[in-house]
Amino acid sequence: MNVSKNYLRCFLWNAFQTAILFFALPLYALAADNADPRVTIIAKHIALREVIKKIEQQSNLRFQVNVSAGELSDPVNCNFSNAPLSIVMDSIFGTRGYTWKYLKEVIYLRKTVPVADAFPSTHLLGNDTTATTLALQVVDEKGNPVPAATIAVPGKNRGTITDSYGRAVISNLAMGETIWVTSLGFEKFKIAFNGQQFLSVRLRIASNALNEVKVVSNGFQDIPKERSTGSFEKIDTKLLNQQVGTNILDRLNGVASGVLFDPVHASGAQANIMVRGLSTINASRDPLIVVDNFVYAGDINSINPNDVLSITILKDAAASSIWGARAGNGVIVITTKKGEYNHGLKVELNSNIAIGNKPDLYSIPQMASSDMVDVQTMLFNNGVYAGPEQSRSRPVLPPAVEILIAQRDGKITADQANAQLDVLRGHDGRSDYNKYVYQPSVNQQYALSVSGGNERANYYVSGGYDHGLSTLKALSDRVSFRSGYGFKVFKKVDVKLNMNYTTSRSQNGEIGYSASDYPYRMLKDASGKELPVYKYRAPYIDTVGGGKLLDWNYYPLEDWKHSTSTQKNNDLVLGASLSYKIWRGLGVSLSYQYESQQGISRSLDDVQSFSTRDLINRFTQIDLGTGVIKYIVPRGGVLSSSNSNLVAQNIRGQLNYTNEWNQNAVSAIVGAEISNARTGGDQSRIYGYTEDPLQFTTVDILNPYPTFINGRYSYIASYLSSVSPYNITRFLSFYGNASYTYHEKYTVSISGRKDASNIFGVNTNNKWKPLWSAGLSWNLGKENFYHWDFLPVLRPRVTYGFSGNVNTGLVAKTVTQYQTGAYYTNLPYVTVSQFGDPSLRWETVGMLNIGLDFEIKRQILSGSMEYYRKKATDLYGPDQIDATAGLMKSTITRNVANMRANGVDVTLNSQNIRGVFSWTTRYLFNFYTDKITKYNNPVYASSNYVGGGSVTPIVGRPVYAVTSYKSAGLDPQTGDPRGILNGKPSEDYRAIANDSSLKSIAFNGTSLPRFNGSLSNSFTYKGISLDVNLVYKAGYKFIRSSIDYDQLFNGGAGHADFSKRWQKPGDELKTTVPSMVYPNTAVGRATFYNVSSDLLTSGAFIRLQYINLNYDLMYSLIRKSSLSQLQLYFNASNLGLVWKANKQHIDPDFPSGMPTPASFACGVRAAF
């Protein structure tokens, strides 16, 4: 029912918006406003280039010029106050031999010189009457028309200029004549005339074109980067399209400075992404995600990457503090594509297919099958399996052991046993999984968008479909629809409406390979017959029940078809905004967003699945006298369902002020925002389920029943519907941000925000303690005393401020939670999940950021260097409480911890070669380090600190400190590992583990990379472009896995290091792997070795992240269609390690698992 409501809501809203679009567009087009804008320019000796900039800033118009850069440097005197634009243009440009035209918010400006001046031996169009007429249309790389472009035939006295639509006609052409197309800011273009009647020319932006004013977004306003003081990282569409993943955030990997992708410590929604390292110890480290100016509460996978225009990463306090108590981990601002005013119809298509390799199962350091058989034989001979063999629970025994038992019992001969064991010795189970289970993955993406607009309205409508089939045959589908409309209701009133609806579905595939399984596992025999995997002893289940029980064998190649799990998600986002221009740069806006996301999970284990057959059999009762069968669990499937929902609403009111006068520029906003998000859900389980006919029944969950195998009484898992506790998170916020720039040289900025929330304590909400920031920047390159032409751009800046971090799982009130399935009664019960704390508040992150932007002449080298220092206080951590308080715990979470961090971000962009062949390089370097400065954690035994994959709370050490037992090598006589106790080698592992002086352990640095970055090289030649991206990490360690004899003896899990073990005196000189000892009487021996410094490994590596190849078919000058873009592309990603510091062939990003397989994609982009 909820799904139907969402679909209906989506349909009605879209129909309403579409009706507005089709009815309103012609009305607004007829009511176009032709008022002459007014501008104020008062300055002496100001360059024409600066005049153009001021007109653009004050009038919301843009210039298209066909004038040389040198002419735009001519100085003029201006004294215009609130003057009509036409008078300003005629007075400044008209009197200097320029002509201009204002059309559709674009001012076309050119010098009134005859074409003959550009080509000395030519004269005006039309003197040669011997050939043919050619119609041309000139567009830029995005398909937009290029007006005032010069079309000429050098040496033949013919030429013309394109109109405002980029169109021109040139006549009297002879076959083979060369036609030149030129325009300021674009590369020169030429073609030989071969008799065609129509020619479409696509000009490429010249590498030495005038710099475009870069604008960044903080989620509340757009800011010219040259007037910002904060640390912003903007990734545009071109850079995002160098990767083809369906998750938009994954496309930041390797291209965004200050962003670390860390799969090793991943947890939470986006927790594999960190912006400038850690700002918290125990709270969520996810950066705040903002989509189109509002916090995005839904699943990031619901965003179609093809709808994204750009991503801006807010890295320091000046950039992110305006987001207040949720910005401590950094902010990622996603801006989606929208329609533009005064743009004709534009249709864009993107489609690709990606094929991924099978995972490399042989990268798993698995113990050899022959070694495993030898170990299991040794254990059998030592009586290890005697107890399990006689157990009433009938636990499964290794296949090799069953062969040995059969030989012992005389069921097979010794020769037969040895032959069967040799088959196991020679078989590697990974080959079966590689052959029968895994397959290449396939992902398909399709996206189509339509956009356009006139003077009064614009629109953007898009749709996308993604389909995936994983290496384990798991299915995924995503359908997305986005629409946005903008209207100029009146001259000063703008209205925007938008909708985004995404529905996705995923279904499980097969069960993959597990390193904990026996390495000789067979899935099929030599004849191709599927073999069962026993969950209980084979001799028992093959005969038990006399044929009255369901088949008790597990068939992995078929079972997944009967145990299906599907996940459906529906995400609807509706938005509306109204803006009103009050007076001369002062405006007000009101925005609202509604988001509803619903998740539906359904897991069906039908009666043919092993889990259901096992459950039914375990509770089946057979009367031995009559043979009557009683099913306590009914025959039929088991259906488990769960639903989750999210409803989030935001409303924001904001005043905006932007103004320039003389040499002053001010930009400021102030506003208030209310947000409310509610999450909740329910879950249920039913038994005896069949779909055709639909039926199910109840089971008795209140009483225990004897189980078939051992007769012990047990409860059936509860099926009663239960409701997850719903959570409501509210924020009331007031914010402001202002910047002032003088003479385009000096900028000062300040921002502040106050958040109150229901998750904070009363003491916090009652205190008016805003989070704030301040910043300064100095455009040194524009100073009169600065004459270093080699470095024309030099802009130092500094910011300092505070942002916050919250854990929505903590609230200031005492929270109780209803649970099901109490241990003794199986009835529902209540627990206290959290205890109230009126002083609970947000974590506070203070950051100092010092940056320098620079650019060498002709943009040969440009970039930025930044140093930052963070101090995080009031962090969440455990605080001791009185054990007699009756809370059944000794600690509660409070604001009791602190940490510090500092780092460096460097971005370098170089233009190595320019021309028809060009080569550019982008280099990212990031350094980061941290340490805990306060933590309420008493010193425990050494064993509490060893490791490196989790938070290690030791004051003075990194958050993710790598700590290991000191190693003194192997005992030369026994091969036992030795540690250090009281300064001497020791094999007393228990004493070493309990050492509270911590002198038995070594601190080996951090498991979080201190250095990371990327090197990207881009090559272009005519219509071909090639991008190659390398990523690197360094300055960190991890403790690699090795043989654990306790696991080997108890569970069968082995490791390839077994073959390197110490076996005789002298081996200690060439190996650190301990000897195998059975029985092992030294408690803690295996544990000691597996977290000892002998396994300490460097994590440094260089990875070939992706290669992207594009062929621009529109580079060809001749085009007989309306296409403005046609591009073929090929992408290869996850191409493996180019270099690694470790010698064990371990991928440090996947130290315990298989690396992500390589993927190869090809696709097409088109636009017209």
Steps between C-alpha positions, in 0.01 A plus 500: 500500500781743587671425171181576310461828685853603409446417133170690502657799673784499247258481207271779622786735582667443167173550317449829685849624414466394139171686471666812638782461251288469187245763598739749650780500245314676218345752741835596647660510160241755386555706813876538457646791687704732280591750769843660469714395802675771699860489615738708712865535399711775654872454439804655337740324269304180511564238231220410259529144628412618851207704365361181344534315831314771691217509248466120520492508880239774523270405213500118507596517131798334335726627226599320181795694359694481176773739605870444558625473857730797446214731401309405816792634703440857377428731799188720521346741750145425619255705704162329465260479793188284453520567125315301231719232352449622143642842588801344674572272205468776241713741705781257576506262205304675227735799498801270464398324180317202655156372409283317750168323511288383794305180438367243747712611798817498288690807384685437174798732461739532205731748341363662185788413268466355147596143444774624270685629807522146633610363163700768312454352154121458525200719434136481606267209428357457153761603242555148363199348324645173378404242764256388770329630816574341842286537814681466834412479866775553756461361852728453802590172669168494686296559187425867574507740203806720452393841366736747330735224386697589186458279191749575224695365201853643530646630178166480315335820627199338663374500861203547734403494871253271679179641644377466858400140430845410368373486140661635184485458124801535270461489121705459185727226633720297268576134555802444723506851645602522868250655742619647832273532806633715784361648821663650807562239766480206260752306297520591129315257274548424130345271237522447127171561316390189306158604375291445813204733555501498882785497748487486878815613679573420863768728644728390782586739779854632459746408772599864536144633514403757757443334837142415575372629831479186713200483728471265798194416704478459877144370476344837585653730238735506203829677566767610249804299605728801469292672769482205734727451799411138573623168369281374217561213259274506194470197271322575174310272263800437278705366790209299640442337162850355497352218710178311433389356835132517596581653842573869457732522802719218367586726208689729738763234558830620361378842386411690819767657719469439874265205452613155613326181394567251777332159456699348788328700775167538319182503709173686458344654192790689339761409761752385241536872411682744725551870439829610654525197721325453832315759705348255747591182686177311562230691311417464132779621275273540196525836328178696471336452160316799355302470177367817337541707816334259745640227721440168329362243743443214256713233338776652288450217249169662407683784325562444130856619419382614157286766669793651691650825373777541756615408849656746740683378810509738795815422692568774755291686756447810284349282229301258715417673829181641352368144528562513873473198728507247214799626302794382711582215262493725195220571258445363150270727298343336194349730240273341242436613144224750437344682210636836388318807380537597136623161387344302222392141527790272595480123515783299658551125498752289686520123484769254600560138588770385742638147520686404817746219547443213737663559840846356544435213742866408490588829673367339818798361697345158535662196657588229247252214483776243554613678817142510627455125447827436686392717794156339521659155487733596784210630706300184432788284615519708818131440576387857443185391316398225742279731702318661205460157342303377802313825564120483495497831312653322198737785403643479150851359471752581226469277191855377552411390853191314379727306262732411788204391715371280218845338471519450876158337507592266217258646249781575254854372464815697569570524128151632436539751781835619370360531149209712626733714712729551201203633304446756775869585511505579132187713494479876556144601587552842351504346153146366550372838617674671213344254255147450637421804716670819386444673168596836348283784627290713265372851566298709258414870527256698289423868550296749299438867578311784333558864594443847370336831571411846382506842668229404751527127568739210493473128547711189554354151480705182519458130537746223569511123517782293648519123495766286663590134527779429750771238490276289728193553278343754737260731315457874542277748320451873543252725324526874559298797384583864563322816392562863579335818383580867547267792438543875502149577618572871507809706438619450858339170590642157419335169578670160482338158526678169498431133547722195518367147520717190515401140541757226534491127548768247585497124538757266646715264299710199586709449812862586429819329598603507866861471611379325817374202298709193433737579212418172327122560489341340191175631351471235227649158447692385194177414317357850559254393771440762767638402837336589831667701775414332827388707798474191721688170486433329168452145637234633737283707268519245219301248712324693776120513493461200277418713201227696683704820532569758234833477319756625752780567251615847400564558128675840462468515120120473520403621846538871419214470252272402787627756752423833340545836661374816332537862600287776352550870561282787390625855542292809426631854534278803437626854515378854445658840538390860459744788468425871485745777408415783735742775400850536356652170599267433791280195468305253704436132439283230649578133434332175595596137448316179576666160483344160548701182479365151554695177518333160466698184571365154428684175569330179392644160583265264320445140601781385269760722666737341747426748779127419489553125461742510791254696719210268420709187560642624829152541651333202328363232735467137383303246700728197487206267564257625239736688269269804516679826426418822685634824358552760773625733227256465209622389161534802280725800463615751759440861401678777688407858419612837622408855411688819569388851427637849513310825472705820507383857458697824481388858474734793470461875483796707390594863428766553234697816435757554226627840393800667343586869505823674417763247611276327755314170475276348766324167507296392800225260600303454820229246558323243710430134435282233653553132423322191618588140417311195621617142453331179601400158380361159579590138444319166499544129427243244390522124454345241269500759223407423140429752227270293279260453663582772750498355847690498828438397856606567856750322725526477875778733610412502870589140579825310442504176304749211488732507201531189287877452512583516870162540667585830664216746535514816294276789398392575146614846393232761552285586200281762669510836332724744681543873450841661506519810718445809291742786534423865448785743447418870497725797446420869535780709356590864449792583276681779326792547265660817365805597299643837404751559221687824441666585172480133399803447725393468861220274618373440849229246581305399806229243562307363792229251579301398806339157512247376749379143486293243683806276519696756703467541872301780663820667620629517143181630340471772763846635420537736205837372390531527123747324280687762301788568263700794368739531211731735310644489149738730314528504122864595504533470123283809448707732716664791319835419656482139378688468172589134478346412163620142533250447785197723420268330750604477864226494762571410863203436729435394857188385681410387849173375639289229652258242372327212672430131485201315642414138564130464427508168681550690827229714654473689824201301625479154647399258224331162539469245224260211455662168411363160406608150603601514866746222586280303741149589380542605134261786583550869418695704754629852555858617538649837584717568197618846604504712812421868511768768512381864507853622423529302173618729220655492160865424446697814409769515235721809484711540188774736388561504125783683323495488123679639196357509148743562216531497125809524283493701179285351222365250752802278455460406865219589738355366819479544874681401817323480834594420856229424753489429871197351674413482866193291579354534848197368687526174306279207595669240715440269795471654845513294819189490717423351837459124461223508762284736297291207377567561130666161440800671343810678625522776239274732305580715198572867567699790356828407666767451229725726290731454201726704272590466134695690240571459135597641164309505169681581177341525156715559192372542144746528216464557127797313365431520126253720315374491147337237284661250735467601863612345826383611844578360844313518829685399816338466842700462821342465842666457838310426820581399856304495825524408867268463798557768764233399752315176562344363818647154465695333781813310402417135446709200409709503182256265331239777498708714266665272247366512147442778252169468325290674765511806724777468757429765765841579645577862588788627291451238228314509167132412500573196284831411664673182389625318808673162506677272741875550486665199341829338593481253212451124512652270759790327317420166664120487491389757247275665759438875454665717763393833639653752736414498871690716747751575227587139429385239243211301638257225402262573786221617274245544776730730697580700187129543425425612857790746521347832606827692468456477122874442463434170325331669208629730227318795347556473126325807366155515351283282277359814338713624206697812586570567133259456213424660169494444126674578174281557194628557150273608216600488135298639209558485128232635275189306599676245720561542872664261745491528880720283724456516878734357763418510872741438786505455876799487734613553857292234670519140618273202546535162667460239230327169556694181551458145625296472818552152644207533740264560208668228296453240771149605602332615182707399204593851382857509374740742334765478230766594759467145632745389233757752635484378862805418708569126478860453613780695671639759266164580345471800736759672281273496196143509637296664772212249481490291820515124509187289516464349847226257599378478762580862574523562874622859473186711544493801269780382271300535176339826609838650587650420161204634301536849650878503529736740326613211276182558298535877478466602135534826311184616326666719238388446142431659161185392318391551141154632583362548150570566134246699304510530120265730306452546130310815410330432168389863485859605454439412138404822330234358273171412663169440326283475810386715789736331746711736711686219681583145409764331710612141534685408818677205654576468869712249689497517881643314800798392293708385794817600680789646305726481807470394862743508790410160641649180360204277586293600194234656723278784381503732806149625423379140533741336747257221593297461184499509124578826316226658292518341153593705197210639299484608136229728363413647164231752425371790296400857585293702259323834504298707257 
